[in-house]
Amino acid sequence: MPLIIANSHGKIHHNMTLNKFYEVGMIEFQVDEWRNPVKDYLNLSIDNCYTLYYDECNNCRKFCIKEQSYNVPAEEDFVLAGVGYVSNQKPDYDFGRLWSDLRLQKNVKEIKFTKQFPKGNFLECMSSRRTEAFLEWLDGSGLSIHCSHVNNLFYSTVDIVDSIADMDDITTFGYDIYPLKNVVYKLFLSNRTYF
């Protein structure tokens, strides 16, 4: 199942084939065991070639503990999100209509949430005319949304478990390594003044 990944400028980064099996160290697992329940539950077609356009925000590159704080806010998430479509079924989306619906000037090169959408809480943002216009355009565009986010503090904390556990430990724990990561994260959260 090939996957084409393009950035927001349309440059292709990867063209890879996802096989039924991946090897992780000495462990081999079947991807279908994880993806098929999701595929069936959401009634998704995930056996296609997709073109994805994406952007990122809050990529701190390194999460560091300083004397009294962190180098970035601990509550921020690293987000990778964008739009995509089945590669051989390019939708007929109209950016001109979007610019018109959002009442953007023609010299605006890209839509930035912080610049074109209202500030405030979630409900205030969702009730704005621009948000409604954007979502209506997106719904009729034939594009799909993709989004992935990782809490920087959580990822950095559970990475400790990954860095000290060898493949034999992971084999021994099996799926129980995830509850162990959760315990380490909760321990870290409850003792943040010491870390």
C-alpha atoms as a printed R data frame, in Angstrom:
    type eleno elety resid chain resno       x      y      z
1   ATOM     1    CA   MET     A     1   0.000  0.000  0.000
2   ATOM     2    CA   PRO     A     2   1.982  3.040 -1.184
3   ATOM     3    CA   LEU     A     3   1.851  6.340  0.658
4   ATOM     4    CA   ILE     A     4   2.933  9.618 -0.878
5   ATOM     5    CA   ILE     A     5   3.741 12.352  1.609
6   ATOM     6    CA   ALA     A     6   3.998 15.951  0.448
7   ATOM     7    CA   ASN     A     7   4.614 19.063  2.508
8   ATOM     8    CA   SER     A     8   2.506 22.206  2.343
9   ATOM     9    CA   HIS     A     9   4.556 23.362 -0.653
10  ATOM    10    CA   GLY     A    10   3.683 20.212 -2.617
11  ATOM    11    CA   LYS     A    11   7.150 18.641 -2.495
12  ATOM    12    CA   ILE     A    12   7.136 14.868 -2.192
13  ATOM    13    CA   HIS     A    13   9.177 13.622  0.764
14  ATOM    14    CA   HIS     A    14   8.572  9.895  0.680
15  ATOM    15    CA   ASN     A    15   7.101  7.360 -1.656
16  ATOM    16    CA   MET     A    16   7.105  4.165  0.312
17  ATOM    17    CA   THR     A    17   5.221  0.930  0.443
18  ATOM    18    CA   LEU     A    18   3.704 -0.150  3.732
19  ATOM    19    CA   ASN     A    19   4.064 -3.908  4.034
20  ATOM    20    CA   LYS     A    20   1.892 -6.250  6.041
21  ATOM    21    CA   PHE     A    21   4.776 -6.881  8.423
22  ATOM    22    CA   TYR     A    22   7.237 -4.540 10.100
23  ATOM    23    CA   GLU     A    23  10.264 -5.692 12.037
24  ATOM    24    CA   VAL     A    24  11.059 -3.957 15.308
25  ATOM    25    CA   GLY     A    25  14.366 -5.311 16.530
26  ATOM    26    CA   MET     A    26  13.741 -9.005 16.884
27  ATOM    27    CA   ILE     A    27   9.959 -8.649 17.170
28  ATOM    28    CA   GLU     A    28   7.748 -9.100 14.137
29  ATOM    29    CA   PHE     A    29   4.129 -8.034 14.330
30  ATOM    30    CA   GLN     A    30   1.325 -7.990 11.835
31  ATOM    31    CA   VAL     A    31   0.061 -4.471 11.120
32  ATOM    32    CA   ASP     A    32  -3.355 -5.790 10.065
33  ATOM    33    CA   GLU     A    33  -4.086 -6.794 13.681
34  ATOM    34    CA   TRP     A    34  -4.056 -3.091 14.604
35  ATOM    35    CA   ARG     A    35  -5.322 -1.427 11.471
36  ATOM    36    CA   ASN     A    36  -8.206 -3.735 10.515
37  ATOM    37    CA   PRO     A    37 -10.307 -3.081 13.663
38  ATOM    38    CA   VAL     A    38  -9.913  0.675 13.103
39  ATOM    39    CA   LYS     A    39 -10.638  0.274  9.394
40  ATOM    40    CA   ASP     A    40 -13.782 -1.764 10.098
41  ATOM    41    CA   TYR     A    41 -15.021  0.453 12.940
42  ATOM    42    CA   LEU     A    42 -14.619  3.700 11.012
43  ATOM    43    CA   ASN     A    43 -15.588  2.148  7.665
44  ATOM    44    CA   LEU     A    44 -12.414  3.534  6.096
45  ATOM    45    CA   SER     A    45 -10.698  2.676  2.863
46  ATOM    46    CA   ILE     A    46  -7.053  2.608  3.925
47  ATOM    47    CA   ASP     A    47  -5.669  0.367  1.207
48  ATOM    48    CA   ASN     A    48  -5.169  3.252 -1.209
49  ATOM    49    CA   CYS     A    49  -2.327  5.518 -2.229
50  ATOM    50    CA   TYR     A    50  -2.810  8.925 -0.575
51  ATOM    51    CA   THR     A    51  -1.266 12.322 -1.175
52  ATOM    52    CA   LEU     A    52  -0.942 14.281  2.064
53  ATOM    53    CA   TYR     A    53  -0.231 17.963  2.525
54  ATOM    54    CA   TYR     A    54   0.813 18.886  6.021
55  ATOM    55    CA   ASP     A    55   2.237 21.481  8.327
56  ATOM    56    CA   GLU     A    56   3.501 21.320 11.873
57  ATOM    57    CA   CYS     A    57   3.356 23.491 14.948
58  ATOM    58    CA   ASN     A    58   4.988 23.436 18.383
59  ATOM    59    CA   ASN     A    59   7.902 21.298 17.223
60  ATOM    60    CA   CYS     A    60  10.345 22.080 20.009
61  ATOM    61    CA   ARG     A    61  12.966 19.666 18.579
62  ATOM    62    CA   LYS     A    62  14.275 19.068 22.126
63  ATOM    63    CA   PHE     A    63  12.366 19.113 25.397
64  ATOM    64    CA   CYS     A    64  14.753 20.077 28.198
65  ATOM    65    CA   ILE     A    65  14.498 20.468 31.944
66  ATOM    66    CA   LYS     A    66  15.977 23.760 33.129
67  ATOM    67    CA   GLU     A    67  16.625 24.807 36.732
68  ATOM    68    CA   GLN     A    68  13.066 25.973 37.481
69  ATOM    69    CA   SER     A    69  11.186 25.197 34.284
70  ATOM    70    CA   TYR     A    70  11.322 23.628 30.839
71  ATOM    71    CA   ASN     A    71  12.631 25.120 27.621
72  ATOM    72    CA   VAL     A    72   9.052 25.144 26.221
73  ATOM    73    CA   PRO     A    73   5.630 25.017 27.918
74  ATOM    74    CA   ALA     A    74   5.101 21.442 29.129
75  ATOM    75    CA   GLU     A    75   1.429 21.457 28.172
76  ATOM    76    CA   GLU     A    76   2.043 22.140 24.471
77  ATOM    77    CA   ASP     A    77   1.513 19.404 21.917
78  ATOM    78    CA   PHE     A    78   3.563 18.843 18.795
79  ATOM    79    CA   VAL     A    79   0.965 18.781 16.012
80  ATOM    80    CA   LEU     A    80   1.330 17.490 12.467
81  ATOM    81    CA   ALA     A    81  -1.841 18.021 10.461
82  ATOM    82    CA   GLY     A    82  -3.194 18.856  7.059
83  ATOM    83    CA   VAL     A    83  -5.337 17.576  4.225
84  ATOM    84    CA   GLY     A    84  -5.082 14.701  1.795
85  ATOM    85    CA   TYR     A    85  -6.829 12.752 -0.909
86  ATOM    86    CA   VAL     A    86  -6.665  9.397 -2.674
87  ATOM    87    CA   SER     A    87  -3.872 10.026 -5.185
88  ATOM    88    CA   ASN     A    88  -5.653  8.855 -8.327
89  ATOM    89    CA   GLN     A    89  -8.830 10.783 -7.390
90  ATOM    90    CA   LYS     A    90  -7.603 14.362 -7.077
91  ATOM    91    CA   PRO     A    91 -10.565 16.412 -5.879
92  ATOM    92    CA   ASP     A    92 -11.707 19.537 -7.648
93  ATOM    93    CA   TYR     A    93 -11.232 22.016 -4.812
94  ATOM    94    CA   ASP     A    94 -11.417 25.730 -5.491
95  ATOM    95    CA   PHE     A    95  -8.987 27.845 -3.467
96  ATOM    96    CA   GLY     A    96 -10.319 30.993 -5.138
97  ATOM    97    CA   ARG     A    97 -13.742 30.293 -3.657
98  ATOM    98    CA   LEU     A    98 -12.154 29.655 -0.252
99  ATOM    99    CA   TRP     A    99 -10.295 32.980 -0.362
100 ATOM   100    CA   SER     A   100 -13.547 34.681 -1.351
101 ATOM   101    CA   ASP     A   101 -15.605 32.918  1.344
102 ATOM   102    CA   LEU     A   102 -13.026 33.882  3.993
103 ATOM   103    CA   ARG     A   103 -12.803 37.419  2.578
104 ATOM   104    CA   LEU     A   104  -9.028 37.187  2.287
105 ATOM   105    CA   GLN     A   105  -6.986 39.593  0.231
106 ATOM   106    CA   LYS     A   106  -5.465 38.152 -2.935
107 ATOM   107    CA   ASN     A   107  -1.915 38.757 -1.622
108 ATOM   108    CA   VAL     A   108  -2.448 36.283  1.262
109 ATOM   109    CA   LYS     A   109  -0.264 33.280  0.373
110 ATOM   110    CA   GLU     A   110  -1.396 30.843  3.067
111 ATOM   111    CA   ILE     A   111  -4.022 30.508  5.757
112 ATOM   112    CA   LYS     A   112  -2.640 30.739  9.277
113 ATOM   113    CA   PHE     A   113  -5.044 30.036 12.094
114 ATOM   114    CA   THR     A   114  -3.468 32.674 14.338
115 ATOM   115    CA   LYS     A   115  -3.839 35.352 11.658
116 ATOM   116    CA   GLN     A   116  -7.122 34.601  9.901
117 ATOM   117    CA   PHE     A   117  -9.282 33.137 12.671
118 ATOM   118    CA   PRO     A   118 -10.561 34.646 15.919
119 ATOM   119    CA   LYS     A   119  -8.736 34.300 19.181
120 ATOM   120    CA   GLY     A   120 -10.586 32.966 22.192
121 ATOM   121    CA   ASN     A   121 -11.803 29.648 23.444
122 ATOM   122    CA   PHE     A   122 -12.927 26.723 21.314
123 ATOM   123    CA   LEU     A   123 -16.613 27.677 21.248
124 ATOM   124    CA   GLU     A   124 -15.851 31.275 20.287
125 ATOM   125    CA   CYS     A   125 -13.671 30.063 17.440
126 ATOM   126    CA   MET     A   126 -16.219 27.515 16.228
127 ATOM   127    CA   SER     A   127 -19.010 30.096 16.225
128 ATOM   128    CA   SER     A   128 -17.143 32.538 13.987
129 ATOM   129    CA   ARG     A   129 -18.282 33.208 10.415
130 ATOM   130    CA   ARG     A   130 -14.800 32.409  9.059
131 ATOM   131    CA   THR     A   131 -14.635 29.037 10.794
132 ATOM   132    CA   GLU     A   132 -18.072 28.133  9.469
133 ATOM   133    CA   ALA     A   133 -17.099 29.222  5.942
134 ATOM   134    CA   PHE     A   134 -13.866 27.215  6.099
135 ATOM   135    CA   LEU     A   135 -15.577 24.046  7.353
136 ATOM   136    CA   GLU     A   136 -18.302 24.329  4.704
137 ATOM   137    CA   TRP     A   137 -15.642 24.736  1.995
138 ATOM   138    CA   LEU     A   138 -13.664 21.781  3.378
139 ATOM   139    CA   ASP     A   139 -16.775 19.589  3.514
140 ATOM   140    CA   GLY     A   140 -17.438 20.190 -0.182
141 ATOM   141    CA   SER     A   141 -13.801 20.049 -1.296
142 ATOM   142    CA   GLY     A   142 -13.298 16.283 -1.469
143 ATOM   143    CA   LEU     A   143 -10.297 16.627  0.834
144 ATOM   144    CA   SER     A   144  -9.865 14.644  4.043
145 ATOM   145    CA   ILE     A   145  -8.251 15.899  7.238
146 ATOM   146    CA   HIS     A   146  -5.339 14.122  8.897
147 ATOM   147    CA   CYS     A   147  -3.981 15.036 12.294
148 ATOM   148    CA   SER     A   148  -1.462 13.682 14.761
149 ATOM   149    CA   HIS     A   149  -0.465 15.272 18.021
150 ATOM   150    CA   VAL     A   150   1.926 14.280 20.788
151 ATOM   151    CA   ASN     A   151   2.284 15.959 24.147
152 ATOM   152    CA   ASN     A   152   5.935 16.985 24.472
153 ATOM   153    CA   LEU     A   153   6.091 16.228 28.203
154 ATOM   154    CA   PHE     A   154   4.439 12.815 27.802
155 ATOM   155    CA   TYR     A   155   6.636 11.816 24.877
156 ATOM   156    CA   SER     A   156   9.833 12.923 26.623
157 ATOM   157    CA   THR     A   157   8.876 11.131 29.820
158 ATOM   158    CA   VAL     A   158   7.889  7.808 28.271
159 ATOM   159    CA   ASP     A   159  10.952  7.976 26.052
160 ATOM   160    CA   ILE     A   160  12.888  7.254 29.252
161 ATOM   161    CA   VAL     A   161  11.247  3.819 29.392
162 ATOM   162    CA   ASP     A   162  12.124  3.180 25.742
163 ATOM   163    CA   SER     A   163  15.729  4.211 26.291
164 ATOM   164    CA   ILE     A   164  16.307  1.917 29.283
165 ATOM   165    CA   ALA     A   165  14.293 -1.091 28.109
166 ATOM   166    CA   ASP     A   166  16.030 -3.511 25.787
167 ATOM   167    CA   MET     A   167  14.234 -5.767 23.323
168 ATOM   168    CA   ASP     A   168  14.170 -8.679 25.802
169 ATOM   169    CA   ASP     A   169  12.375 -6.457 28.336
170 ATOM   170    CA   ILE     A   170   9.844 -5.364 25.741
171 ATOM   171    CA   THR     A   171   9.298 -8.986 24.712
172 ATOM   172    CA   THR     A   172   8.798 -9.934 28.365
173 ATOM   173    CA   PHE     A   173   6.384 -7.062 29.044
174 ATOM   174    CA   GLY     A   174   4.604 -7.376 25.713
175 ATOM   175    CA   TYR     A   175   1.788 -4.832 25.666
176 ATOM   176    CA   ASP     A   176   2.278 -4.226 29.402
177 ATOM   177    CA   ILE     A   177   5.079 -1.798 28.548
178 ATOM   178    CA   TYR     A   178   2.411  0.849 27.809
179 ATOM   179    CA   PRO     A   179   0.938  0.814 31.335
180 ATOM   180    CA   LEU     A   180   4.523  1.083 32.622
181 ATOM   181    CA   LYS     A   181   5.021  4.195 30.486
182 ATOM   182    CA   ASN     A   182   1.767  5.599 31.851
183 ATOM   183    CA   VAL     A   183   2.907  5.015 35.448
184 ATOM   184    CA   VAL     A   184   6.229  6.768 34.777
185 ATOM   185    CA   TYR     A   185   4.384  9.717 33.223
186 ATOM   186    CA   LYS     A   186   1.935  9.990 36.155
187 ATOM   187    CA   LEU     A   187   4.847  9.752 38.606
188 ATOM   188    CA   PHE     A   188   6.580 12.553 36.736
189 ATOM   189    CA   LEU     A   189   3.402 14.692 36.717
190 ATOM   190    CA   SER     A   190   2.744 14.254 40.421
191 ATOM   191    CA   ASN     A   191   6.358 15.187 41.271
192 ATOM   192    CA   ARG     A   192   7.037 17.929 38.734
193 ATOM   193    CA   THR     A   193   8.693 20.154 41.330
194 ATOM   194    CA   TYR     A   194  11.451 17.553 41.697
195 ATOM   195    CA   PHE     A   195  12.062 17.162 37.997
